[in-house]
């Protein structure tokens, strides 16, 4: 089957173009992803940078709701903008891409309740890392966000934290798509790369998710672990690190270990299946019609 496909859909080799990803990043997509990443960074970290005497400090409890409204709208703009590429011959989501997106998002959403958050175990992370690697950063960002939204519907996890989770998982998948050697690195070396990245991304995800609510905890935390609006950035970062070590690290490390183990044990067959699906679907093949 693979031998009859166009050369650009086969694995890279001498004189053969690398496997095309379903949604390669175009110029407008890159700009929008950078924009939404910048806004997301502000959403997570603005309390650390705001002047205690500014008006922002008095509305700290309003910020999560503001970004809960803003982030889904921005993600919708990204998806719409990528989709528009097909109309002018550029990159974007077509019917086959959307079908694959739906299948992977459903699989990721179904995996999330299996761990039920016990000890931080979330098996969906390894699938998101593998899919982001094979399908590229643009598709990966959309997949991570949609999967987190679908899993929230499935588990009843809808709340002001959901936009932050969608953005965080989008970053995880985007980072996997940006890992080096997508056309050349194969076998055990690639799995080791994915396992290492998956472990780091799992811990980073938990750390970033702490940041979206830690400044608002206030009462009940020891001074050494709590956010101090009057302190400088370095002091608050130290408090935040201490908070993560004392609370969430026991959840983040098991998630990291599980992600790495799954990447090493079952990652090979899944990566090969994803690449075979992309090859056979011929996402970038031009569509034409012939007279009967």
C-alpha positions as CSV (number, residue, x, y, z in Angstrom):
1,X,0.0,0.0,0.0
2,X,2.7,2.4,1.0
3,X,4.7,1.8,-2.2
4,X,1.9,3.1,-4.4
5,X,1.6,6.4,-2.4
6,X,3.3,9.6,-3.7
7,X,6.9,10.0,-2.5
8,X,6.2,12.9,-0.3
9,X,4.0,10.7,2.0
10,X,6.7,8.0,2.6
11,X,9.3,8.3,5.4
12,X,12.2,10.4,4.6
13,X,15.1,8.8,2.7
14,X,17.5,9.6,-0.1
15,X,15.7,11.9,-2.5
16,X,12.4,11.6,-0.6
17,X,10.7,14.5,1.1
18,X,9.9,14.1,4.8
19,X,6.5,13.0,5.8
20,X,4.1,15.9,5.6
21,X,2.2,16.8,8.7
22,X,-1.5,17.4,8.5
23,X,-1.5,21.0,9.6
24,X,1.9,22.7,8.9
25,X,2.3,26.1,10.4
26,X,1.7,29.0,8.0
27,X,2.8,32.6,8.7
28,X,-0.6,33.8,10.1
29,X,-0.8,30.7,12.3
30,X,2.6,31.3,13.7
31,X,1.7,34.9,14.5
32,X,-1.6,33.9,16.2
33,X,0.0,31.1,18.2
34,X,2.7,33.5,19.4
35,X,0.0,36.0,20.3
36,X,-2.1,33.6,22.3
37,X,1.1,32.3,24.0
38,X,2.0,35.8,25.1
39,X,-1.5,36.4,26.4
40,X,-1.4,33.1,28.2
41,X,1.9,33.9,29.8
42,X,0.3,37.2,31.1
43,X,-2.7,35.3,32.2
44,X,-0.6,32.9,34.3
45,X,2.0,35.3,35.6
46,X,0.6,38.9,35.8
47,X,0.1,38.9,39.6
48,X,3.9,38.4,40.0
49,X,4.6,41.5,37.8
50,X,1.8,43.9,38.8
51,X,2.6,46.8,41.0
52,X,0.9,46.3,44.5
53,X,-0.4,49.9,44.3
54,X,-1.9,49.5,40.9
55,X,-5.6,49.0,40.3
56,X,-4.9,45.5,39.1
57,X,-4.0,44.4,42.6
58,X,-7.5,45.2,43.8
59,X,-9.1,43.0,41.1
60,X,-7.0,39.9,41.5
61,X,-10.0,37.7,42.0
62,X,-11.6,38.9,38.7
63,X,-8.6,37.9,36.6
64,X,-9.4,34.2,36.3
65,X,-12.9,34.9,35.1
66,X,-11.7,37.4,32.6
67,X,-9.2,35.0,31.1
68,X,-11.7,32.1,31.3
69,X,-13.8,34.1,28.9
70,X,-10.9,35.3,26.8
71,X,-8.9,32.2,26.2
72,X,-11.6,30.0,24.5
73,X,-12.3,33.0,22.1
74,X,-8.6,33.3,21.2
75,X,-8.3,29.5,20.7
76,X,-11.3,29.7,18.4
77,X,-9.6,32.5,16.4
78,X,-6.5,30.3,16.0
79,X,-8.6,27.3,14.7
80,X,-10.6,29.6,12.3
81,X,-7.4,31.2,11.0
82,X,-5.7,27.9,10.4
83,X,-8.8,26.6,8.6
84,X,-8.9,29.7,6.3
85,X,-5.6,28.5,4.8
86,X,-7.3,25.9,2.6
87,X,-9.2,28.6,0.7
88,X,-6.1,30.2,-0.6
89,X,-4.1,27.0,-1.1
90,X,-2.2,27.3,2.2
91,X,-2.1,25.0,5.2
92,X,-5.2,24.4,7.3
93,X,-7.7,21.9,8.6
94,X,-9.6,19.9,6.0
95,X,-12.1,17.1,6.5
96,X,-9.5,14.4,7.0
97,X,-7.6,16.5,9.5
98,X,-10.7,17.3,11.5
99,X,-11.6,13.5,11.5
100,X,-8.2,12.6,12.8
101,X,-8.4,15.5,15.4
102,X,-11.7,14.1,16.6
103,X,-10.5,10.6,16.9
104,X,-7.3,11.6,18.9
105,X,-9.2,14.1,21.1
106,X,-11.8,11.4,21.9
107,X,-9.0,8.9,22.7
108,X,-7.2,11.4,24.9
109,X,-10.4,12.4,26.7
110,X,-11.2,8.7,27.4
111,X,-7.8,8.1,28.8
112,X,-8.0,11.0,31.3
113,X,-10.6,9.5,33.7
114,X,-8.6,6.2,33.9
115,X,-6.1,7.7,36.3
116,X,-8.8,9.8,37.9
117,X,-6.1,12.1,39.1
118,X,-4.9,9.5,41.6
119,X,-1.4,10.4,42.7
120,X,-1.2,12.6,39.7
121,X,-1.4,9.6,37.2
122,X,-2.8,10.9,33.9
123,X,-2.2,8.5,31.0
124,X,-3.5,11.0,28.5
125,X,-0.2,12.9,28.6
126,X,1.8,10.2,26.7
127,X,-0.7,10.1,23.8
128,X,-0.6,13.9,23.5
129,X,3.2,13.9,23.4
130,X,3.3,11.2,20.7
131,X,0.5,12.9,18.6
132,X,2.2,16.2,18.8
133,X,5.5,14.7,17.7
134,X,4.0,13.0,14.6
135,X,1.4,15.6,13.6
136,X,3.4,18.8,14.2
137,X,3.2,21.8,16.5
138,X,0.1,23.5,14.8
139,X,-2.0,20.4,14.9
140,X,-0.6,19.5,18.3
141,X,-1.6,22.8,19.9
142,X,-5.2,22.5,18.6
143,X,-5.3,18.8,19.6
144,X,-4.1,19.5,23.2
145,X,-6.7,22.3,23.7
146,X,-9.6,20.3,22.2
147,X,-8.7,17.2,24.1
148,X,-8.6,19.0,27.4
149,X,-12.0,20.6,26.7
150,X,-13.5,17.3,25.7
151,X,-12.2,15.6,28.8
152,X,-13.6,18.4,31.0
153,X,-17.0,17.7,29.5
154,X,-16.6,14.0,30.2
155,X,-15.4,14.4,33.8
156,X,-17.4,17.4,34.8
157,X,-14.3,19.5,35.1
158,X,-15.6,22.7,33.7
159,X,-14.7,25.8,35.6
160,X,-12.5,28.9,35.5
161,X,-9.4,26.7,35.5
162,X,-10.4,25.0,32.2
163,X,-8.9,27.7,29.8
164,X,-5.6,27.5,31.6
165,X,-5.6,23.7,31.3
166,X,-6.4,24.0,27.6
167,X,-3.6,26.4,27.1
168,X,-1.2,24.3,29.1
169,X,-2.0,21.1,27.2
170,X,-1.7,23.0,24.0
171,X,1.8,24.0,24.9
172,X,2.7,20.4,25.8
173,X,1.7,19.2,22.4
174,X,3.2,22.2,20.6
175,X,6.5,21.5,22.3
176,X,6.4,17.9,21.3
177,X,5.9,19.0,17.7
178,X,9.0,21.2,17.9
179,X,11.3,18.5,19.1
180,X,14.4,18.0,16.8
181,X,14.7,15.4,14.1
182,X,11.1,14.7,13.1
183,X,12.1,13.4,9.7
184,X,15.3,11.5,10.7
185,X,15.2,10.4,14.3
186,X,13.6,7.0,14.6
187,X,13.6,3.9,16.9
188,X,14.9,3.8,20.4
189,X,16.6,7.2,20.2
190,X,13.3,8.9,19.3
191,X,11.4,7.1,22.1
192,X,14.1,8.2,24.6
193,X,13.7,11.8,23.4
194,X,9.9,11.6,23.7
195,X,10.1,10.0,27.2
196,X,12.5,12.7,28.4
197,X,10.4,15.4,27.0
198,X,7.2,13.9,28.3
199,X,8.6,13.7,31.9
200,X,9.7,17.3,31.8
201,X,6.5,18.5,30.2
202,X,4.4,16.6,32.9
203,X,6.2,18.4,35.7
204,X,6.1,21.7,33.9
205,X,2.4,21.4,33.3
206,X,1.7,20.9,37.0
207,X,4.0,23.8,37.9
208,X,2.3,26.2,35.5
209,X,-1.2,25.1,36.6
210,X,-0.2,25.9,40.2
211,X,0.7,29.4,39.1
212,X,-2.9,30.1,37.9
213,X,-4.3,29.8,41.4
214,X,-1.5,30.1,43.8
215,X,-1.5,34.0,44.1
216,X,-5.2,33.9,45.1
217,X,-4.9,31.3,47.9
218,X,-3.8,33.8,50.6
219,X,-5.4,32.7,53.9
220,X,-4.2,29.4,55.3
221,X,-0.8,29.2,53.8
222,X,2.4,29.7,55.8
223,X,4.1,33.0,54.9
224,X,7.0,31.1,53.3
225,X,4.7,29.4,50.8
226,X,2.2,32.2,50.1
227,X,2.1,35.0,47.6
228,X,3.1,38.4,49.0
229,X,1.8,41.4,46.9
230,X,4.3,43.7,48.5
231,X,7.3,41.5,47.9
232,X,9.5,41.6,44.8
233,X,9.5,39.1,42.0
234,X,12.5,37.1,43.3
235,X,10.9,36.6,46.7
236,X,7.6,35.5,45.3
237,X,9.3,33.1,42.9
238,X,11.1,31.6,45.9
239,X,7.8,31.2,47.7
240,X,6.2,29.7,44.7
241,X,9.0,27.1,44.3
242,X,8.7,26.2,47.9
243,X,4.9,25.8,47.5
244,X,5.4,23.5,44.5
245,X,7.9,21.4,46.4
246,X,5.7,21.1,49.4
247,X,2.4,20.4,47.7
248,X,2.2,19.4,44.0
249,X,5.6,17.7,43.3
250,X,4.2,14.5,44.8
251,X,1.6,14.6,42.0
252,X,3.8,15.8,39.2
253,X,6.5,13.2,39.6
254,X,4.2,10.2,39.3
255,X,2.7,11.8,36.2
256,X,6.2,12.3,34.8
257,X,7.2,8.7,35.5
258,X,4.0,7.3,34.0
259,X,4.4,9.4,30.9
260,X,8.0,8.3,30.3
261,X,7.3,4.7,30.9
262,X,4.3,4.6,28.5
263,X,6.4,6.4,25.9
264,X,9.1,3.8,26.2
265,X,6.9,0.7,26.3
266,X,4.0,1.4,24.0
267,X,5.2,4.6,22.2
268,X,6.8,2.7,19.3
269,X,3.7,1.0,17.9
270,X,1.6,4.1,18.4
271,X,4.0,6.4,16.7
272,X,4.2,4.0,13.7
273,X,0.4,3.8,13.6
274,X,0.1,7.5,13.6
275,X,2.7,8.0,10.8
276,X,1.0,5.2,8.8
277,X,-2.4,6.9,9.2
278,X,-1.0,10.3,8.0
279,X,0.7,8.6,5.0
280,X,-2.4,6.8,3.9
281,X,-4.7,9.7,4.4
282,X,-2.4,11.8,2.1
283,X,-3.4,15.1,3.9
284,X,-1.6,17.3,1.5
285,X,-2.6,15.5,-1.7
286,X,-4.4,17.8,-4.1
287,X,-8.1,17.0,-4.7
288,X,-9.2,16.6,-8.3
289,X,-12.1,15.2,-10.3
290,X,-12.2,13.3,-13.5
291,X,-15.0,12.7,-15.9
292,X,-16.5,9.3,-15.6
